[in-house]
């Protein structure tokens, strides 16, 4: 096969527990991921030489931050292709074309999603034949969120987030995402978390029992009450205007409101499609929102189309 197209979802963190910084500079995490139907697409086309190239575009003018996505070896999708080639001994090249829908630096793992899609697409076009399990091992070397985006659905993440195990869950959930005008660096948010917590005891992170119980029951109201994110204080310290966005969604009756990952995307849980529309309407006039998107989850991970 000379080309392959892969759709890959965004992720949200229904909870994000962050532990004390380790000696290697990373923080232990305890999180529950959910994949949502906001998708990037990666098309891989085999080249006649050994080069690996990438181009990035978006159909959404409001997400002009796509311009900051690297189109060189720093792109995580390129790194994924190189790692796959190193692992399999392939000598083929590939052109990667990424269509961005997931916001850049929005706490929804857009770069990790593209890396997961690149692994699946290159494995297909190069005929390297690695199993999904083998791809997950490579994914863990690329970043904390990449293994989950191969997996999709709902899952618990541990370690730095890269160890993934399925969660017993029922139901489908309606979400509204408020995209900020500018991205927020994950590295900067964790650095602010460390600054704020300097001298404080930081407990080991855990996944709240109430959240897992809500997912097992398919109870949206209980899930909304159980949403949590230990990076909220740090993200709001860097971007205090996000507090206003969260307040607008809560005033519109959201079952729960939380920042996605390290932010700045704010997400709101609705009771149904009509309620989702009401929340989106309320947020659409907020000065801090560049875009408002309705979505549902969970959905499968990176898949060939």
Order of alpha helices (4+ residues) and beta strands (2+ residues): beta-beta-beta-alpha-beta-alpha-alpha-alpha-beta-beta-beta-alpha-alpha-alpha-beta-alpha-alpha-beta-beta-alpha-beta-beta
